[in-house]
Structures are given as structure tokens and as C-alpha cells.
């Protein structure tokens, strides 16, 4: 397994890391993790050399940290790095909430410390959240050894990123980066800022929530011409892993075959060549010529007050936008439980406040309704 040794972090991390936010589930219920299947995936990952596991307080309806605790404790604590995140959302109303959640996380994860700890999802609207002694509390926990490395995950512009880099001291940062978002959401600007401030980078959404693993036929033709044996996902993962200053590339693996493919890829890792960069550029041009919603299935919107399954709806809708086959769309759409369909949307706007991609969710749900009932 390819590893990155980061002197400033005193850590040697596997270039492939396991994000525990899209684990296999039972009964289409995000809180019901399929433990035997997910445990086997973690075991295989560890056997394959993966040593970094990332969870978060809200993942899987607050059950991901429980899974991490029950799954990883059978391994020596110094054999892996564990990362989790402090919410910076409405869950934090006071410093007491921060203290309570941090203690709860230690208990759920069955650990005496976190190797990497992040302030979750910082952006323009959350500039003030660190000022109420939250950052001071976390730095104190670092001094006490309960946090070994303190960082943050981020969803916003390079200008907003500068604020957090210039006003606080961080050991690392986690950003959304893939070959499509390099220009689409200016991931290049985010990456360049972190390089300038000498902050090591963790990459999330390297396959854009699976979108870059399920490319349309015309885009795949570009990649297949260059390398008939390479999967769509491998191009995206290699692109992310080829960048300097990258600690690790998170993959939210949801199936055993993804674990196998990723281990194989990162065990004989080949950086993207200059010729391959030209292939990717051509593929981007082809891909962007077709319209789609940039949903990464991050599930931030999954706790919709009206129970609308927004990520599932957009996945089906994006397929329709590529092929324009209404009957196929309706057939796929009807597989969703009626209580989770778009007609249940009340346009309350809660989802749009949470969406890291800034998607006009209400507008697109209206478009879906119009396809179903023209």
C-alpha cells in the first residue's frame, strides 16, 4: 500500500483511506449498518494496508462512530489512525454542546484519543462558530493528548478558506477535490491556498460521490481509448492521489468490490502522467457538455423534515438528463417509497442550507415533479 510520510504530522498514512459514511445498510435505513458486510470490508482494508479511518458525528444517523468503535477495537490502537469531526452546525448552540459531543464521541469510538480531529464543514456562514471558545477547547484537548492533530473540513470558496487559514492554526485540512471540481468549484484555488500556507491536504469526494465512477458512454469512450482496462473510478482516484502535499485520499466505500479495486490501485500506485492529464481534460469537456446536478450523495440533506430522499431522486434524475428516456425515469423513480418522493417537499429550504455544493434543491425537485406529472 502506498503511504505518505508527513514530517509535520509525525504520521505515515496510507494514501487510500476509508471513509465510514457510505457503509452498506439494511432495509434502506441509513442508521442500520450491515455489520457483517461492513466489518468484512474494514478487515479487508486493514489487511490490504489501509490505516486511516474517517467517521463523523452525523454519519449514518449518528451510528458511524459506534460502528468505528465496535469494529476497530479488535486491532491494536497504534496500528491505525482514527479521525472524526465536531459539528459546526445548529447542533452546536453553546460550549457545553461541544464538551458533551466530544465526550460522547470518545465513548462511541471506544478510544482514549483521536489521531485526527476536524471541525466539520467550515464555510462562510460558520465563521463565528469557532469564536465561542470552541477552537480554544479543541486546542486544549490537543494539549491534553486527546486530540493528536487538529484540522477542519471545508466547503466554500478560496476566499473564505483564507479566513480560516489566517485566523487559526491547523495541522491539516480536508477539502473536496476531483478532476471535475478542479475548475467547477475552484478546488484548485483551495488546494493552492493550502499549499501556500503549508497545510497538508486530505482529499474527500475524489470520485464526486460516485458520479465519476458512473460516467456516461461518451465520456467513458475517451478513457477507454487511452486505457481499455482502467475503470472510471481509477482515473479519478489516481488524479487525486498524484497531487503533492496530499496526506491521503478518502474513499467512501460501500461495497466489497470497491475495497478490492481500490486496494489493488493504491498498492501499485502510478501517478497521473502528462499525457493522461490531456486525456482527463478531454473527458471533462465531453462530460460537461451533458447537463447534470452536481450531487455527491454526501447525505447532509438526508434528514429532510419531509423525509424526501433527495440524493436518490437526484441520482435517478441525472441519469434521465443524460439519456432523456422519460419512461425509464418514471420506472426507476417509482421504486422509491412514495413517502420519500419529491411531491412531499414543502420547500422549507432546510436542505439547501446544508448542501455543500450549493445546489438549488427545491428548484430541481420541482423539475422532477414536472416530469412525473407534465
N, C-alpha and C positions, 0 to 999 in steps of 0.2 A: 504493500500500500504506500503510495506517495505521501510523504509527510513534509510539513513545513515547520522549520525551527525558527521561532521568533524570539530573538535575544531579549527584546524589551519586555516580553511577556513571560520569559522563563518557561516556555512551553514548546513542545513538539507535537503538533496537531496533525491528524490525518487530513489530507486535502479534501477527502469526501467526509461529510458529517451527516448525521441522521437527525432530521427534524421530526419531532414527535407530534405533529399537528394534523397529519392526514393518515392516521393509522387505520387498518381495516376495522370495520364496525359491524354490529349485528342489528337486524331489524330496522335498517335505515335510521338509526338513532345515534347521533354523534357522541352521546355520553356512554354508549355501550361498546367499549373497545373489545374486539375479538382477541382476548388474551392469548390463547394458544397460538394463533396465527401471528399476532404481533410479537409475542415473545420469541418465536422461532426466527422471525426477521431480525430482531435485535441480536440474538445469538449468532446468526449467520454473519451479521455485520461485524460484530466483535471478532469473530474467527477470521474474517477477511481483513482485519486490521483497522477498522473504524474505531476511533477512540474519543469522539466528540458527539455528545447527545444534547439536543436543544429542545427544551419544552417551554411552556409559558402558562401563566395563571389562568387565562381564559380558554386554553385549548381543550377541545373535546368536552365542552361544557364543564370545565374545571376538573376534568378527570385525567388529563395527560400527565400532570405532575404525580398523581397517585400511581399511574402506570409506571412512570420512570422509577419511582421509589421501590415498587414491588418487583420490577424487572431487573434493575441494575445492581441491587444489593447482593446478589449472589456472586458478584465479581469483586475482586479487591478494589477498594476505593481509590487507590493510586494508579489504577490501570486505565481509567477513563476520565474525561473531563465532562462535567455536568454544567449546563447553562440553563438559567431560567430568567424570568423577567418580572419587574414590578410594574403593574398597570399605571398608566398616566391618564386614564380616562375618568369618567364620572365615578368610578369605584373608589377613587381617592378624594375624599372630602376634607380630610384632616391628617395630621401626622400620626394620629392614633390608628388610622386605617393602614398606613404604611407599616407601622410596627406590627399590627395584627396579621397582615397579609404575609409579611416576611417570616414571622414565626410559624404561620400556617404552612408556608412553602417548605421550610426546613423539616417540618413534621411529615408532610405529604411525601417528600422526596427521600425521607429516611436518611438524612445526611447531616453531618456536622458543619459542612461548609459548601459554598458554591464556587466552582472554579472560574466561571464566567457569569457575571450578573449584569443584566441590562435594564435600563429604563425603557419601557416598551412604547414604541410608536411615537417618538417625539415629532412634532410638527409645529406650524405657526400658531395654532390655537392652544398649544401646550407649553408655550414659552414660560408661563408663570408657575407651572406645576412644580418645578424644582426649587422655587424660591422659598417655599414654606418649610424650610429645613429638611426637605426630602433628600436633596443631594448631600447635605451635611450628615444626615442619618446614615445614608448608604456608605459614605466615606468613612464614617466611624466604624461601621460593620467591617469594612475592609481593614482598618487598623486593628480590629479585634481578630482578624483571620477568618471571619465567617464568609467574607467575600474575598476571593483571591485577585480577581481582575474586574474592574468596573467599566462598563461601556453602555451603549444605547443602540436601539434600532430606530430607523428613521424613514419617514415617508413625507417628503416635501421637496422644495427647491434647493438648489445650491446656496442661494442667498440666506435662506432660513438655516441651513446647515452651518453656515459660518457663525451664526449667533451662538449656537451650542458649542462649537469648537473654540470660539474666542472667549467665552464666559465661564467655561468649566474645563476641568482637566479630566481626560479619559484615557483608558488603556487601549481601547479598541472601539470600533463602530460597525454596525451591521446595516447594510443597505441593499435595496432591490437593484439587481444588475443582471442584465442579459443582453444578447446582441440586438434584440429589438428595442429594448428600453434605453440602450446606449444613447440614442438620439431622441426617442419618443418621449421620455420623461427626463431627459438630460442626466441619465445615470453617469455619463462621462464627467459632467460638472461636479457631481457628488464625489466620484472617485478621485478626481483631480484635487478637490479640496482636502480630502483625507490624506492624499499623498503629500500635499504641501505642508500639512500640519503634522506629518509623520505619525499618523494614527493608523495602525494595522486594520485591515478590512476583512469582515466576514460577509460573504455574499449569500443573500436569500433570493428566492424566486429565480434561480438560474434558468429554469425551463418555463418561466412565467405561468406558474400554477398548472403546468401540464400542457399549456397551449402550444409550446414549441416542440412538444413530443407528438402532437396530433396535427401536423401541418396538412394543408390541402395538397391535392395531387400535383398542381403546377409547381408549388414550392419544393415539394419532395423530388421532382424531376431534376431540379438544379443540384440538389445534394447527391442524388443517386448517380448523376453523370460524373460527379467528382469522385465519389466513393460508394459503389453499389452495396457494400457490406455494412456501412455505418448507419446507425439508427438516427432519427431526427434528434432525439434527446442527447445523444453523444456529442453532436456538434455544439449544442448549447452548453453542456457541462464542460467540455474542453475549452470553449471560449472563456467561460468564467474562470476556470482554473489556471488559465495561461497568463493572467494579469499579475504583474509584480505587486508585492505588499499584501497579497491575499493570504489570510491565515487558513481559511477553509471555505468550502462550498457546501451550503446546506441543501440537502435533498429531502423533501417531504415524502418519503417512500411509503406507498400504500399497498404494495403487493410484493410477494417474494421474488417474482421475476425482475422487478425493478432493482431489488437489492443485488441480485446476481449480476445483472448487466452493469450496474454502477461499480461494483467491486472489481469486475473484470476491466472496466475502463480506467479506473484510478490505480489499479495495480500495475498497469503498464502504460502509465500516462504519457501522452505525447502532446506537447504544446501546439497550439494552432500556428501553422506556418503562414508566411506572407501570401502564398498562393491560395491557401484556404480562406484567408481573410477576404480575398476577392470573391470567392465562392459565396461566402456568407453575405457579402454586400449585395451580390446579385439576388440571392434568395430573399433578402429583406425587401428589395424593390418589388419582387413578384408577390410576396406575402402582403405587403401594404397596399397593393393595387386592389385587393379584395377587402371589403368592409367587415369590421367586427367590433365587438365590445371587449375592451382590454381587461376583462375579469380574470383574476388569478386564482379564484376559489380559495382566498385566504380565510374565508368564513367569519370575518369580522361582523358581517351583516346577518349572520345566521340566526341570531336571537331577535329576529323581527317580531315586533309586538303582535303582528297579524299572522305570524308563522309562515310567511311566504318564503319558499325555498329559492332565494334569489340566485345563488351560484348554479344550481341545477337548471333553472329556467334559462339563464344566460348561456350555459353550455349548449343546450338544445337550440337556442336562438342563433348562436354563432354558426352552428352547422347549417342552419337554414340560410343564413346570409351568404354562405359560401356556395351552396348548391341550388337555392331558391326552389325547393320542392315542398310546397305547402302541405301536401298530404303526408309526406314523411314527417314533417314538423309536427303536425297535429297528432299523428300516431305516437311519436316519441313524447310529446307533451302530455298526452293522456295517461302515460304511465306514472306520472306524478300524482300523488294523492290530491284530491280536489281541495282539501283544506290548505294545501301548500302552493296552490296555483296563483297566477297573477291577479285574478279577479278579487282576491282577498285584500289586495293592497289598499290602504286608506290614505296614501300619500302623506303620511305623518312626517316623513323626512328623517326618521331616526337612522335609517340605513346609510343615507348619503353623508351624514355627519361622521360615520365610522369608516367609510370607504377610503382606503389609502390611495386608490387610483383616481379619485375624484369623479367617478362615473355618475352620470345623470340617471340614476337607477329608476326613479319614478317615470321619467320620460320613456325609457326603454321597456318598462313593464307595460306602459300604455300601448307601445308598438306591438308587443306580444298579444295583448288583448284584441287589438285590431286585426291581427292575423287570424286569431281563433274565431272572432265574430266580425267579419268585414262589414 
